Amino acid sequence: MTENSQPPVESNKRGNIFLKILKKVNFFGRVKNITENNFEEKKNIDELLVESLNTKRLPSLRQMKYLPRFLSKKEKIIMRFSVSAIIICLILIGYIFLKNNLVDKPAYGGTYTENLVGYPQNINPLYAQLNEVDRDLSKLVFAGLLKEDASGQLIVDLAKEWFVDEAKTKYTFKLKEGVEWPDGEKFTSGDVLFTIEAIQNPDYKSPLRASWTGVQASIIDEYTVQFSLPAAYDSFLTNLTVGILPVHLWQDIFPENAELAELNVKPVGLGPYKFDSFVKDKQGFIKSYTLVRNEKYHQRKPYLEEITFKFQPTFEAAVESLKNKNSDGLSYLPQNLKDQLETRKDLNYYFLSLPQYTAIFFNQSKNNALADKKVRQALNLSISKEKILTEVLNGQGQIIDGPILPGMPGYEERGGETFNVEEAKKLLAEAGWKKKEIANSAGATATTTEIETDGNGLSKFLYKDGQELAIQLTTTNQPQSAAIGELIQKYWQSVGVRVTLANVDISKIQKDIITERNFEALMFGEILGSDLDLYPFWHSSAAASQGLNIGGFRNESADKLLEAIRKETNQDQKASKLKDLQKIIKDELPAIFLYNPNYTYVVANKIKGITIEKIFSPSDRLNNINDWYIKSKKGFK
């Protein structure tokens, strides 16, 4: 080897070592088959060195800014178009995703105002059954062990769970712990026991007393109560929806003075809302009543922050207020007034069925003529129920002849119209009621201020033993009720009965008329409730002044059937017993059953979240009020 040949050999040796390294490394981390022979053909060694030292798969943003320097004009145009297309596609994908997944969700806040006809008197679960306004307010202020959901099903409220023994005579309830009254006091079994015992105490004069007859309530521990029944009672659980009173506030109030307590107008309960304020007019009537959200509520708090009820003397005034946008809703819309709201296009109408019958109840102790069954039968036959339905109710309802309503076990379609004037006159004649001759011997009609004539020498109305057949018919002063009253007056007078109408203010009908049984014939509506139990309305134990047996009906056979119906769990047997009960009531005729009305609820469409599937009482329209909302926010499904 010569001296001149050695350096190239050394250089080749270093090149060989470097080539071995390059064979092991590349940009993608894979071994390249780079041989000594084809190395120069594939890449320049400098490029390969840079590539081998770059450990990242993708160029950095800093590197990307130099990319245009290496692109041709055509490549730049293609690149810009591609980037624009990608951006547009991403925007469209984002829009579609948000459209399909982003929705309006309820947000807290907002005020709802509703018109009610009437005035609050006792916002107290013990007495609320007697006044529709009180029922509405009590529904929001108080909570029971159980409650009804939007579909009318019973679910837990203050109760955590309950157990029933095999005989269905012992009901044990576990209460929710950690529940507080608005003033911070703890809710316990003592509150439940006090409420039930108050209902059962005759000194409190609660109309619910009949529903709790024979039930023994007892405390097992601080959060457990037990109810013992004398016999199985199929609908007992419905009783447990009654609102619970705070014993620490009521225990010092004498039962005899309970109806006078301030807590009846400034109630304290465990419901979703609590009392805030009210405004009275110069006469002392409460004109508006405001409730605010109960921040200590034991379930999810309602979305609406505040609810204000405005009390109107008549449905006309209530409709006018709604028409002028002074309120957002109306508790009940009579069909004859619906046209007045045509100018307001932002209203939603909810058409609901209601287990209610409107009837004429007879107080036989106030008018001896009504004690005669033939007279009552004649009064029934002289009324055209079909005309009442078509001319006054615009067909919104169903004609009935007894207390069993459509949908109840034992209900049967009526046979047809019972209107029969001639048969009515015949029955009155059989009962001894006849027109009185008032013509003198010359055939001239005698002049008298006491007896009206029919123009043929006879009295216009019927007499018996010198006594005129006269009845006072009492109803509320609402136009629909007054219109029906005038029709009935016309029908009864057509068969010789003098009828005077007494239209009483709706705020006074309960206290002055029903409670005192101060009427001869009363046209009034009774709501049966979710259990469709006729016991409180027709059992003799409820015939006292504070009971719901308005006509004072007493019948031993009917009492036994009512007691048996409560215990019956077989629906076929229950239906059979109810049919037997209806036969007794239709035969004795303590009341003339007129119709089962439809119920129309009106609310502005700004109120969202209303889901009303079924109601058993007008106040049930508020069952899911916790879900109602005005304000909203965006959120994902």
C-alpha positions in Angstrom: 0.0 0.0 0.0 1.5 3.3 -1.0 1.3 6.4 1.1 -1.1 8.1 -1.3 -3.7 5.3 -1.2 -4.3 5.3 2.6 -6.5 8.4 3.1 -9.3 7.2 0.8 -9.4 3.9 2.6 -9.8 5.7 6.0 -12.5 7.9 4.4 -14.4 4.9 3.1 -14.2 3.3 6.5 -15.9 6.3 8.1 -18.5 6.3 5.3 -19.2 2.7 5.9 -19.9 3.3 9.5 -22.3 6.2 8.7 -24.1 4.1 6.1 -24.8 1.4 8.7 -26.4 4.1 11.0 -28.6 5.4 8.2 -29.8 1.9 7.4 -31.3 1.8 10.9 -33.0 5.2 11.0 -35.6 7.0 8.9 -38.4 9.7 9.2 -41.1 7.1 9.8 -39.1 5.0 12.2 -38.8 2.1 9.7 -35.6 0.6 8.5 -34.7 1.6 5.0 -33.0 -0.8 2.7 -30.2 1.6 1.8 -27.2 0.0 0.4 -24.0 1.4 -0.4 -24.6 1.0 -4.1 -28.0 2.8 -4.4 -27.5 5.5 -1.8 -26.5 8.2 -4.2 -29.5 7.3 -6.5 -32.2 7.8 -3.8 -31.1 10.8 -1.7 -28.5 13.2 -1.1 -26.6 12.4 2.1 -27.3 15.8 3.6 -31.1 15.4 3.2 -31.0 12.0 4.6 -29.0 13.3 7.6 -31.6 16.0 8.3 -34.4 13.4 7.9 -32.8 11.1 10.3 -32.5 13.8 13.0 -36.2 14.8 12.8 -38.0 12.6 15.4 -41.5 14.1 14.8 -43.9 12.6 12.3 -45.5 15.9 11.4 -44.0 19.4 10.8 -44.5 22.0 13.5 -46.5 25.1 13.0 -43.3 27.1 12.9 -42.2 24.9 10.0 -45.5 25.0 8.3 -45.2 28.8 7.6 -42.4 28.1 5.2 -44.5 25.6 3.2 -45.7 28.2 0.6 -42.1 28.8 -0.4 -41.9 25.2 -1.7 -45.4 25.1 -3.5 -46.2 26.1 -7.0 -49.0 28.6 -7.8 -51.3 25.7 -8.7 -50.5 23.8 -5.6 -51.2 26.9 -3.5 -54.7 27.3 -5.1 -55.5 23.6 -4.4 -54.3 24.0 -0.8 -56.4 27.1 -0.1 -59.5 25.4 -1.6 -58.9 22.3 0.4 -58.5 24.2 3.7 -61.6 26.3 3.0 -63.6 23.1 2.3 -62.4 21.5 5.5 -63.4 24.6 7.5 -66.8 24.8 5.9 -67.4 21.1 6.6 -66.3 21.5 10.2 -68.7 24.4 10.7 -71.6 22.4 9.2 -70.8 19.4 11.3 -70.7 21.7 14.4 -74.0 23.3 13.4 -75.8 20.0 12.9 -74.4 18.6 16.2 -75.6 21.7 18.1 -79.0 21.7 16.4 -79.6 18.1 17.3 -78.1 18.2 20.8 -78.5 21.7 22.1 -82.0 22.4 23.6 -83.8 25.0 25.7 -83.7 23.9 29.4 -85.7 25.3 32.2 -84.0 28.0 34.2 -84.9 29.4 37.6 -86.8 32.6 37.9 -90.0 34.3 36.6 -93.4 35.2 38.0 -96.8 33.6 37.2 -100.1 35.3 37.9 -103.5 33.5 37.8 -107.1 34.6 38.3 -109.3 32.8 40.7 -113.0 33.4 41.3 -113.7 33.7 45.0 -111.7 34.5 48.0 -109.4 32.6 50.4 -110.9 31.8 53.8 -109.0 29.0 55.5 -105.7 28.0 53.7 -105.5 24.9 55.9 -105.7 21.2 54.9 -108.3 20.7 57.6 -110.8 23.0 56.0 -109.6 23.6 52.4 -112.1 21.0 51.0 -114.9 23.5 51.6 -113.5 26.2 49.3 -111.9 25.8 45.9 -109.6 28.8 46.4 -108.3 27.4 49.6 -107.7 24.1 47.9 -105.5 25.7 45.3 -103.4 27.6 47.8 -103.1 24.6 50.1 -101.9 22.5 47.2 -98.8 24.8 46.9 -98.2 25.6 50.5 -98.6 22.2 52.1 -97.2 18.7 51.5 -98.6 15.3 52.5 -97.0 11.9 53.0 -98.0 11.1 49.4 -99.0 13.2 46.4 -100.4 12.8 42.9 -98.2 13.2 39.9 -99.3 14.7 36.6 -101.0 11.5 35.6 -102.9 11.2 38.9 -100.7 8.3 40.3 -99.8 8.3 44.0 -96.1 8.9 44.7 -94.0 9.6 47.8 -93.8 13.1 49.1 -92.9 13.5 52.8 -92.8 9.7 53.1 -89.7 7.8 52.0 -91.5 4.5 51.7 -94.4 2.6 53.1 -95.4 -1.0 54.0 -98.8 -2.7 54.1 -99.6 -5.9 56.0 -101.4 -8.8 54.3 -104.7 -7.9 55.8 -104.4 -4.4 54.5 -105.3 -2.9 57.8 -101.8 -1.7 58.9 -99.9 1.0 57.0 -96.4 1.8 58.1 -94.7 4.9 56.8 -91.1 5.8 56.9 -90.6 9.6 56.8 -87.9 11.5 55.0 -85.2 12.8 57.4 -83.6 16.2 57.3 -86.8 18.0 56.2 -87.3 21.4 57.8 -90.2 23.7 58.2 -89.6 27.2 56.7 -88.8 28.5 60.2 -86.1 25.9 60.6 -87.9 23.5 62.9 -87.5 19.8 62.1 -90.3 17.8 60.6 -91.1 14.6 62.5 -93.7 12.0 63.2 -95.2 14.3 65.8 -96.4 16.7 63.0 -98.2 13.8 61.2 -99.9 12.5 64.4 -101.1 16.0 65.3 -102.6 16.6 61.9 -104.5 13.3 61.8 -105.8 13.7 65.4 -106.9 17.2 64.6 -108.9 16.0 61.6 -110.5 13.3 63.8 -111.2 15.8 66.7 -114.9 17.0 66.3 -113.9 20.3 67.9 -111.9 21.2 64.8 -115.0 20.7 62.7 -113.0 19.4 59.7 -115.1 18.1 56.8 -112.4 15.3 56.4 -113.4 13.7 59.6 -115.7 11.1 58.0 -112.8 9.8 55.9 -110.7 9.1 59.0 -113.4 7.4 61.0 -112.0 4.4 63.0 -108.4 5.0 61.9 -105.8 4.9 64.7 -102.6 6.8 64.1 -99.5 6.1 66.2 -95.8 7.0 66.4 -93.3 4.2 66.1 -90.3 6.4 66.3 -89.3 10.0 65.3 -89.5 9.1 61.6 -92.0 6.3 61.5 -95.8 6.4 61.8 -98.4 3.7 61.6 -102.1 3.7 60.7 -104.3 0.9 61.9 -107.7 0.5 60.2 -110.7 -1.4 61.6 -111.0 -3.1 58.2 -109.4 -3.1 54.8 -110.1 0.2 53.0 -109.2 0.1 49.3 -108.7 3.8 48.8 -107.1 4.6 52.2 -103.8 5.8 50.6 -105.5 8.7 49.0 -106.2 10.0 52.6 -102.4 10.4 53.0 -102.3 13.2 50.4 -103.7 15.6 53.1 -101.2 18.4 54.0 -99.3 18.1 57.2 -99.5 20.9 59.8 -96.6 22.0 62.0 -97.4 20.9 65.6 -95.0 23.4 67.1 -97.2 26.3 65.7 -100.6 24.8 66.1 -100.4 23.0 69.5 -101.1 26.1 71.5 -104.3 27.0 69.5 -107.5 25.8 71.0 -109.4 23.5 68.6 -112.6 25.6 69.0 -110.7 28.7 67.8 -108.8 26.9 65.0 -110.9 28.5 62.2 -110.1 31.9 63.6 -106.3 31.5 63.7 -104.0 33.8 61.8 -102.2 30.7 60.4 -105.2 30.1 58.2 -104.3 33.2 56.1 -100.6 33.1 56.8 -100.0 29.4 56.6 -96.8 27.5 57.2 -96.3 24.3 55.3 -93.8 22.0 53.6 -94.9 22.5 50.1 -93.0 23.9 47.1 -94.1 27.5 47.9 -94.5 29.5 51.1 -96.6 32.6 52.1 -95.1 35.9 51.2 -97.9 38.6 51.3 -101.4 39.5 50.5 -103.4 42.7 49.7 -106.8 43.5 51.0 -109.5 45.8 49.6 -111.3 48.4 51.7 -114.0 45.8 52.7 -111.4 43.5 54.1 -111.4 40.9 51.2 -108.1 39.6 50.1 -107.6 40.8 46.5 -104.3 39.2 45.7 -102.1 36.6 47.4 -98.4 36.0 46.7 -96.4 32.9 47.3 -92.6 32.6 46.9 -90.4 29.6 46.3 -89.7 27.6 49.5 -85.9 27.3 49.5 -86.1 24.6 52.2 -88.4 22.4 50.0 -87.5 18.7 50.4 -87.6 17.9 46.7 -86.3 19.7 43.6 -87.2 23.4 44.0 -89.7 24.8 41.5 -88.4 26.9 38.6 -91.0 29.7 39.1 -89.8 32.1 41.7 -93.1 33.7 42.5 -96.8 33.0 42.0 -99.5 35.6 42.5 -103.2 34.8 42.6 -105.7 37.5 41.9 -109.2 37.0 43.2 -112.2 38.1 41.1 -115.8 38.3 42.2 -117.2 36.8 38.9 -116.0 34.8 36.0 -116.7 37.8 33.7 -114.3 39.9 35.7 -111.7 37.1 35.7 -112.0 36.7 31.9 -111.8 40.5 31.4 -108.6 40.6 33.5 -107.1 37.8 31.4 -108.2 39.5 28.2 -106.4 42.7 29.2 -103.2 40.8 30.1 -103.5 41.6 33.8 -102.8 37.9 34.4 -101.3 34.8 32.8 -104.0 32.3 33.5 -107.5 31.5 34.6 -108.4 28.6 36.9 -111.6 27.8 35.0 -113.2 29.2 31.9 -116.9 28.8 31.5 -117.8 27.8 27.9 -120.1 30.7 27.4 -117.2 33.2 27.9 -114.6 31.6 25.7 -115.4 33.9 22.7 -114.3 36.9 24.8 -110.7 35.7 24.7 -110.5 35.5 20.9 -108.3 38.6 20.7 -105.6 37.1 22.9 -103.7 34.7 20.7 -101.0 33.6 23.2 -103.3 31.4 25.3 -103.2 27.6 25.6 -106.5 25.8 26.5 -106.5 22.6 28.4 -109.8 20.6 28.1 -110.0 18.2 31.0 -112.6 15.8 32.5 -113.4 16.2 36.2 -115.1 13.8 38.6 -117.7 16.4 39.6 -121.5 16.4 39.6 -123.7 19.4 39.8 -126.9 18.7 41.5 -129.9 20.3 43.3 -129.7 19.3 47.0 -132.9 19.3 49.0 -133.0 20.4 52.7 -136.1 18.6 53.7 -136.0 20.0 57.2 -136.3 23.6 55.9 -139.3 22.9 53.6 -141.9 20.3 54.6 -143.1 20.0 51.0 -139.7 18.6 50.0 -140.1 15.8 52.5 -142.7 14.2 50.2 -140.9 12.0 47.7 -143.6 12.5 45.1 -142.9 16.2 45.1 -139.2 15.6 44.7 -139.9 13.2 41.8 -142.2 15.8 40.1 -139.5 18.4 40.4 -137.0 16.0 38.8 -139.3 15.2 35.9 -140.1 18.8 35.2 -136.5 19.7 34.3 -135.1 19.3 30.8 -131.4 18.5 31.4 -130.8 18.3 27.7 -131.7 22.0 27.3 -129.4 22.9 30.3 -126.6 21.2 28.5 -127.1 22.7 25.1 -128.4 26.2 26.0 -126.2 27.1 28.9 -123.2 24.7 28.8 -122.8 24.7 25.0 -122.7 20.9 25.2 -119.6 20.8 27.4 -120.5 18.1 29.8 -122.5 14.9 30.3 -126.1 14.5 31.7 -126.3 12.3 34.8 -129.1 10.8 36.9 -127.0 9.8 39.9 -123.7 10.2 41.8 -121.8 7.5 39.8 -119.9 9.3 37.1 -118.5 8.2 33.7 -115.3 6.2 34.4 -116.4 5.0 37.8 -117.1 1.3 38.5 -120.8 0.7 38.2 -121.4 3.5 35.7 -124.2 2.8 33.2 -125.3 4.9 30.3 -128.6 6.7 31.0 -131.7 5.5 29.3 -132.8 8.8 27.9 -134.4 12.1 28.7 -136.5 12.0 31.9 -138.3 15.3 31.1 -142.0 14.7 31.4 -144.2 17.7 32.5 -147.5 15.8 32.4 -146.2 13.0 34.7 -144.8 15.7 37.0 -148.2 17.4 37.3 -149.8 14.0 37.9 -147.4 13.3 40.8 -148.1 16.6 42.4 -151.8 16.0 42.2 -151.4 12.6 43.8 -149.4 14.4 46.6 -152.4 16.6 47.2 -151.2 19.8 45.5 -153.8 21.5 43.4 -154.7 24.9 42.0 -156.9 27.0 44.2 -160.2 28.4 42.9 -160.2 32.1 43.4 -163.2 33.3 41.3 -166.2 34.9 42.9 -169.8 33.8 42.5 -170.3 36.1 39.4 -167.3 34.5 37.7 -165.1 37.6 38.1 -161.6 37.0 39.3 -161.1 38.1 42.9 -158.6 40.8 43.4 -155.9 39.8 45.8 -152.3 40.6 46.4 -151.6 37.2 47.9 -152.6 34.9 45.2 -151.6 35.1 41.6 -154.1 33.8 39.0 -153.6 31.8 35.8 -156.3 33.9 34.1 -158.9 31.1 34.3 -160.2 31.7 37.8 -157.5 29.4 39.4 -154.3 30.2 41.2 -151.1 30.2 39.2 -149.4 28.0 41.7 -150.5 24.9 43.6 -151.9 24.8 47.1 -152.4 22.2 49.8 -154.2 22.8 53.1 -154.1 26.5 52.4 -150.3 26.5 51.9 -148.7 27.5 48.6 -146.2 25.2 47.1 -143.1 27.4 47.1 -139.4 26.7 47.0 -136.4 28.9 47.3 -133.6 27.8 45.0 -130.1 28.9 46.0 -127.1 29.1 43.8 -124.0 31.1 43.3 -124.1 34.5 41.6 -122.0 33.4 38.7 -123.7 33.9 35.3 -123.6 30.2 34.3 -125.1 29.1 37.6 -127.6 32.0 37.5 -128.7 31.1 33.9 -129.3 27.4 34.9 -131.2 28.6 38.0 -133.5 30.7 35.8 -134.2 27.8 33.6 -135.1 25.6 36.5 -137.3 28.3 37.9 -139.1 28.3 34.6 -139.5 24.5 34.6 -140.8 24.3 38.1 -143.2 27.2 37.8 -144.6 25.5 34.7 -145.9 22.7 36.9 -147.3 25.0 39.5 -144.4 25.6 41.9 -143.6 29.1 43.0 -139.8 29.5 42.8 -137.7 32.4 44.2 -134.0 32.5 43.3 -131.3 33.4 45.8 -128.0 34.1 44.0 -125.3 34.1 46.7 -121.8 35.6 46.3 -119.4 32.7 45.7 -117.3 33.8 48.6 -120.2 33.4 51.0 -121.9 30.2 49.7 -119.8 27.9 51.9 -119.9 29.7 55.2 -123.3 31.3 55.1 -125.3 28.6 53.2 -123.7 25.2 53.1 -122.1 25.1 56.6 -125.2 26.4 58.2 -127.5 24.3 55.9 -129.3 27.5 55.3 -131.2 26.6 52.1 -134.3 24.8 50.9 -132.9 23.7 47.5 -129.3 24.3 46.6 -127.7 23.9 43.2 -124.0 23.1 43.8 -121.2 21.1 42.5 -119.4 18.4 44.5 -115.9 17.0 43.5 -115.3 13.4 44.4 -111.5 13.4 44.4 -109.0 10.9 43.2 -110.4 7.9 45.1 -113.9 8.5 43.7 -115.2 7.7 47.2 -118.9 8.5 47.8 -118.7 7.8 51.5 -117.9 11.4 52.6 -120.8 12.7 50.5 -123.6 10.3 51.3 -122.9 8.5 54.5 -125.1 9.6 57.4 -122.0 10.3 59.5 -121.2 13.3 57.2 -124.7 14.8 57.5 -123.7 17.2 60.2 -123.1 20.9 59.4 -119.4 20.6 58.7 -119.8 17.4 56.7 -120.0 17.0 52.9 -123.4 15.3 53.0 -125.0 18.6 52.0 -128.6 17.3 51.8 -128.4 15.5 55.1 -129.2 12.1 53.5 -129.6 9.3 56.0 -130.4 5.7 54.9 -129.3 2.6 56.8 -129.0 0.5 53.7 -127.0 3.1 51.9 -124.6 3.4 54.9 -123.9 -0.3 54.9 -123.2 -0.2 51.1 -120.9 2.7 51.5 -119.0 1.0 54.2 -118.8 -2.2 52.2 -117.7 -0.4 49.0 -114.7 1.1 51.0 -113.5 -2.3 52.0 -114.1 -4.0 48.6 -111.0 -4.7 46.6 -112.6 -6.7 43.8 -113.6 -4.2 41.1 -116.6 -6.3 39.9 -118.0 -6.6 43.4 -117.4 -2.9 43.9 -119.2 -2.0 40.7 -122.2 -4.2 41.8 -122.4 -2.5 45.2 -122.2 1.0 43.6 -125.1 0.1 41.3 -127.1 -0.9 44.3 -126.2 2.4 46.1 -127.2 4.4 43.0 -130.6 2.7 42.9 -131.2 3.7 46.5 -130.2 7.3 45.9 -132.2 7.5 42.7 -135.2 6.1 44.5 -135.0 8.3 47.6 -134.0 11.3 45.4 -132.3 13.5 48.1 -130.9 15.5 45.2 -131.6 16.0 41.5 -128.4 15.2 39.5 -128.0 17.4 36.5 -124.6 17.1 34.8 -121.0 16.2 34.9 -119.2 19.3 33.5 -116.0 19.5 31.4 -113.2 21.6 32.8 -111.3 24.2 30.8 -108.0 25.6 32.1 -106.4 28.6 30.4 -102.7 29.6 30.6 -100.5 31.9 28.5 -98.1 30.0 26.3 -95.1 31.7 27.8 -95.5 29.3 30.7 -93.7 26.1 29.7 -93.5 22.6 31.2 -97.2 22.1 31.8 -98.2 18.5 31.5 -101.7 17.8 32.7 -102.9 14.3 31.9 -105.6 13.7 34.4 -107.2 15.7 37.3 -109.6 14.7 40.1 -110.0 18.2 41.5 -109.4 21.6 40.0 -106.4 22.1 42.2 -104.8 19.0 40.5 -104.0 21.3 37.5 -101.1 22.4 39.7 -99.7 18.9 40.4 -96.6 19.4 38.3 -96.1 23.1 39.0 -92.5 22.4 40.0 -91.8 21.8 36.3 -93.4 25.0 35.0 -91.0 27.6 33.8 -90.7 30.9 32.0 -87.0 31.4 31.7 -84.7 29.0 29.8 -81.1 28.4 29.1 -79.3 26.4 26.4 -77.9 23.0 27.3 -77.2 19.6 25.9 -79.8 16.8 25.9 
